[in-house]
Structure formats: C-alpha cells, structure tokens
Amino acid sequence: MVETQWETALAKIRIVLVEPAGALNVGSCARVMKNMGLTQMVLVNPHCDPMSCEAKTMAVHAQDILESAQIVDSLPQALIGCQKAIATTARDRSFDRTLEHPRTTLPWLLHSPAALIFGPEDRGLSNTELNYAQRIVRIPSSSAYESLNLAQAVAVCCYELSLSAQTLIDQNTLPSPEPSEPLSATLDQLEGYYQQLETLLLKIGYVYPHTVSSRMEKFRHLFNRAQPSSTEVAMLRGVISQVEWALTVKQHPPS
C-alpha cells in the first residue's frame, strides 16, 4: 500500500507511555493511534501485559500496533534517536516552564524523529521525567476535574496531530521531510552531554550534590531553546573532555 503524505508526516512520531498500569488503556491507545495515522508505540516499564486479552480486545483492528510496540526500561531509552520531544501534564507545576496548548505546539513534532510522552495513570509525569522533553503541553479541561484518563489524553493529542498534518497539507505548508538546515542533535546525544557536564561541574565545585538537579534543569532548558546540531554537541563534549584532561594533568603532573 502506498503511504500517503498524511501518513508520512506522522510516521516518525512515537507515542511514549511511561509505566502504563492498565491493559485496557494501552489497547485503547493503540486503537486511537491507528485511527489517527500514528503507528509507533513505546512502552516504558509497563505495569501490565500489552498483549493481554484485555489490551487486544480494546485495540480491535489495531493489534498490530501492540505487536510492534517497543518496550524499554527507561524514558531516556524511549527517546533514543528522537530530535524532539513534547511531554504532557494535567496540572500546574512549580518550575519555570510554560505549559503550552496542544493545537499550537504539537505541529512542531511533524516530520522529525520525535516523541509525545504520557505519564502513568495514577501520578502523571514527574518533574524529572518532564525534564527529558523540550516542551510541555496541557490539555485544557474543566477545573471541576482537570485530569483526563490516559487513553482520552492520547486520543486528544493524536487527533490534534492528525488534524495539524492534514491542515498543513491542505495549505501546502507542511515542512519538508528533508530539512536544509543542519539536523538537531538527538535527545540521547544531548543526554550524554548533560551527564558529562554534570560530572565535570561536580568535580570542579560549580555545583554540589544538593544543588546539581536544579542547576542541570536550567542547563537543559538552555539547550532545549538552542537546539544545537550533532556537530555542535560533539564540539561541546570535546571541550569538556579537554578540561577533564587538563584537570588530571594538574592533579598528577608528569614526573
């Protein structure tokens, strides 16, 4: 079957479910994904069997989504190869990050290896998990009951993605799948840089164990805005490696 332009626009987007607890929800998510043209499901440490009878019953004709779903142990693993990631939340947060509207934000994912992240049914995504995403969306809902069911939240966001792709196609403004600008670094490349930077900053005393999390959160936000290329991240890591070498030489000068 020939892939349509609409399907191509959505093909690189992963729907990432972090620690889903209900097989019925996972099956329902698979169904709505197929309804809306999305095919990549990633399950992070699922607390249910995604191939159970319950999941398959709710998936109906989307059992192939369940069968091809990738299962990983951690959120960073789920984001390997992605250049962009948007996380979802249902509640206000104490940190300094903007909660954006799905309709205006989700089109940013189109035509990139990207992820849309949803949290567990009982708690949503933690602040630490949200830090792995560059942007955060919140589905507007009634103050009487703000939290949507997992499958409902996935349905709303998949619909918005599908609608955005079709609208951009109709307007002939869909971004080219072959960007002329240098490709942004993948999130796992950035994560490697953050880990190397954190180790160095602790070593030189710029941060301390009790302050490192909040300080690294600010560095993450800085690089999320900058969207450096793979080459630029490699350059930054090279600088850190040279600093680490210089520190070693200073501490242990050759005799």
For each residue, the residues with C-beta under 8 A, 3 or more apart:
1:
2:
3: 7 8 11
4: 7 8
5: 8 9 169 174
6: 9 10 37 162 165 166 169
7: 3 4 10 11 37
8: 3 4 5 11 177
9: 5 6 110 111 165 168 169 174
10: 6 7 13 36 37 38 39 110 161 162 165
11: 3 7 8 39 40
12: 40 111 112 113 114
13: 10 38 40 109 110 114 115 116 161
14: 40 41 42 78 82 114 115 116
15: 29 33 38 40 41 42 115 116 118 154 158
16: 42 43 44 75 78 79 115 116 117 118
17: 20 26 29 41 42 43 44 46 118 150 154
18: 44 45 75 78 117 118 119 120 125 129
19: 44 45 46 47 119 120
20: 17 25 26 29 43 46 47 48 120 121 150
21: 25 47 48 120 121 122
22: 25 26 48 121 150
23: 26 27 48 49 50 52 54 55 58
24: 27 28 54 55 58 151
25: 20 21 22 28 29 58 121 149 150 151
26: 17 20 22 23 29 30 43 46 48 50 55 58 66
27: 23 24 30 31 50 54 55 56 57 58 59 62 66
28: 24 25 31 32 58 59 151 154 155
29: 15 17 20 25 26 32 33 41 150 151 154
30: 26 27 33 34 41 55 58 59 62 63 65 66 69
31: 27 28 34 35 58 59 60 61 62 65
32: 28 29 35 36 151 154 155 158 159
33: 15 29 30 36 38 39 41 62 65 154 158
34: 30 31 37 38 39 61 62 64 65
35: 31 32 62 158
36: 10 32 33 155 158 159 161 162
37: 6 7 10 34 162 165
38: 10 13 15 33 34 158 161 162
39: 10 11 33 34 65 68
40: 11 12 13 14 15 68 70
41: 14 15 17 29 30 33 65 66 68 69 70
42: 14 15 16 17 69 70 71 72 78 115
43: 16 17 20 26 46 50 69 70 71 72
44: 16 17 18 19 72 73 74 75 77 78
45: 18 19 72 73 74
46: 17 19 20 26 43 49 50 71
47: 19 20 21 120
48: 20 21 22 23 26 52 55
49: 23 46 52 55
50: 23 26 27 43 46 55 66 69 71
51: 55 56 66 67
52: 23 48 49 55 56
53: 56 57
54: 23 24 27 57 58
55: 23 24 26 27 30 48 49 50 51 52 58 59 66
56: 27 51 52 53 59 63 66
57: 27 53 54 60
58: 23 24 25 26 27 28 30 31 54 55
59: 27 28 30 31 55 56 62 63 65 66
60: 31 57 63
61: 31 34
62: 27 30 31 33 34 35 59 65 66
63: 30 56 59 60 66 67
64: 34 67 68
65: 30 31 33 34 39 41 59 62 68 69
66: 26 27 30 41 50 51 55 56 59 62 63 69
67: 51 63 64
68: 39 40 41 64 65
69: 30 41 42 43 50 65 66
70: 40 41 42 43 78
71: 42 43 46 50
72: 42 43 44 45 77 78
73: 44 45 77
74: 44 45 77 78
75: 16 18 44 78 79 117 129 132
76: 79 80 132 187 188 191
77: 44 72 73 74 80
78: 14 16 18 42 44 70 72 74 75 115 117
79: 16 75 76 82 85 115 132 187 188 191
80: 76 77 186 187 188
81: 113 186 188
82: 14 79 85 112 113 114 115 186 187 188
83: 112 113 114 183 184 185 186 187
84: 108 109 112 113 114 115 134 184 187
85: 79 82 114 115 116 117 132 133 134 135 187
86: 105 106 108 109 114 115 116 117 133 134 135 136 137
87: 117 119 125 129 130 132 133 135 136 137
88: 116 117 118 119 124 125 136 137 138 139 153 157
89: 93 99 119 124 125 130 136 137 138
90: 124 138 139 141 146 147 148 153
91: 124 138 146 147
92: 99
93: 89 97 99 127 130 136
94: 127
95: 127 217
96:
97: 93 130 136 221
98: 136
99: 89 92 93 136 137 138
100: 104 105 135 136 137 138
101: 104 105 137 138 140
102: 105 106 137 139 156 157 160
103: 106 160 163 164
104: 100 101 107
105: 86 100 101 102 108 135 137
106: 86 102 103 109 116 137 157 160 161 164
107: 104 110 161 164 165 168
108: 84 86 105 135
109: 13 84 86 106 112 114 115 116 161
110: 9 10 13 107 114 161 164 165 168 174 175
111: 9 12 174 175 176 177
112: 12 82 83 84 109 184
113: 12 81 82 83 84 186
114: 12 13 14 82 83 84 85 86 109 110
115: 13 14 15 16 42 78 79 82 84 85 86 109 133 187
116: 13 14 15 16 85 86 88 106 109 157 161
117: 16 18 75 78 85 86 87 88 125 129 132 133
118: 15 16 17 18 88 125 150 153 154 157
119: 18 19 87 88 89 123 124 125 126 129
120: 18 19 20 21 47 123 124 125
121: 20 21 22 25 149 150
122: 21
123: 119 120 126
124: 88 89 90 91 119 120 147
125: 18 87 88 89 117 118 119 120 129 130
126: 119 123 129 130
127: 93 94 95 130 131
128: 131 213
129: 18 75 87 117 119 125 126 132
130: 87 89 93 97 125 126 127 133 136
131: 127 128 217 220
132: 75 76 79 85 87 117 129 187 191
133: 85 86 87 115 117 130 136
134: 84 85 86 224 227
135: 85 86 87 100 105 108 224
136: 86 87 88 89 93 97 98 99 100 130 133
137: 86 87 88 89 99 100 101 102 105 106 157
138: 88 89 90 91 99 100 101
139: 88 90 102 148 153 156 157
140: 101
141: 90 145 146 147 148
142: 145 146
143: 146
144:
145: 141 142
146: 90 91 141 142 143
147: 90 91 124 141
148: 90 139 141 152 153 156
149: 25 121 152 153
150: 17 20 22 25 29 118 121 153 154
151: 24 25 28 29 32 154 155
152: 148 149 155 156
153: 88 90 118 139 148 149 150 156 157
154: 15 17 28 29 32 33 118 150 151 157 158
155: 28 32 36 151 152 158 159
156: 102 139 148 152 153 159 160
157: 88 102 106 116 118 137 139 153 154 160 161
158: 15 32 33 35 36 38 154 155 161 162
159: 32 36 155 156 162 163
160: 102 103 106 156 157 163 164
161: 10 13 36 38 106 107 109 110 116 157 158 164 165
162: 6 10 36 37 38 158 159 165 166
163: 103 159 160 166 167
164: 103 106 107 110 160 161 167 168
165: 6 9 10 37 107 110 161 162 168 169 174
166: 6 162 163 169 170
167: 163 164 170 171
168: 9 107 110 164 165 171 173 174 175
169: 5 6 9 165 166 172 174
170: 166 167
171: 167 168
172: 169
173: 168
174: 5 9 110 111 165 168 169
175: 110 111 168 179
176: 111 179 180
177: 8 111
178:
179: 175 176 183
180: 176
181:
182: 229 230 231
183: 83 179 229 230
184: 83 84 112 227 228 229 230
185: 83 189 190 227 228 229 230 232 233
186: 80 81 82 83 113 189 190 230
187: 76 79 80 82 83 84 85 115 132 190 191
188: 76 79 80 81 82 191 192
189: 185 186 192 193 230 233
190: 185 186 187 193 194 223 228 233
191: 76 79 132 187 188 194 195
192: 188 189 195 196 237
193: 189 190 196 197 223 233 236 237 240
194: 190 191 197 198 216 219 220
195: 191 192 198 199
196: 192 193 199 200 237 240 241
197: 193 194 200 201 216 219 240
198: 194 195 201 202 207 212 216
199: 195 196 202 203
200: 196 197 203 204 240 243 244
201: 197 198 204 206 207 212 215 216
202: 198 199 205 206 207 208 209 212
203: 199 200 244 247
204: 200 201 247
205: 202 208
206: 201 202 215
207: 198 201 202 211 212 215 216
208: 202 205 211 212
209: 202 212
210:
211: 207 208 214 215
212: 198 201 202 207 208 209 215 216
213: 128 216 217
214: 211 217 218
215: 201 206 207 211 212 218 219
216: 194 197 198 201 207 212 213 219 220
217: 95 131 213 214 220 221
218: 214 215 221 222
219: 194 197 215 216 222 223
220: 131 194 216 217 223 224
221: 97 217 218 224 225
222: 218 219 225 226
223: 190 193 219 220 226 227 228
224: 134 135 220 221 227
225: 221 222
226: 222 223
227: 134 184 185 223 224
228: 184 185 190 223 232 233 236
229: 182 183 184 185 232 233
230: 182 183 184 185 186 189 233 234
231: 182 234 235
232: 185 228 229 235 236
233: 185 189 190 193 228 229 230 236 237
234: 230 231 237 238
235: 231 232 238 239
236: 193 228 232 233 239 240
237: 192 193 196 233 234 240 241
238: 234 235 241 242
239: 235 236 242 243
240: 193 196 197 200 236 237 243 244
241: 196 237 238 244 245
242: 238 239 245 246
243: 200 239 240 246 247
244: 200 203 240 241 247 248
245: 241 242 248 249
246: 242 243 249 250
247: 203 204 243 244 250 251
248: 244 245 251 252
249: 245 246 252 253 254
250: 246 247 253
251: 247 248
252: 248 249
253: 249 250
254: 249
255:
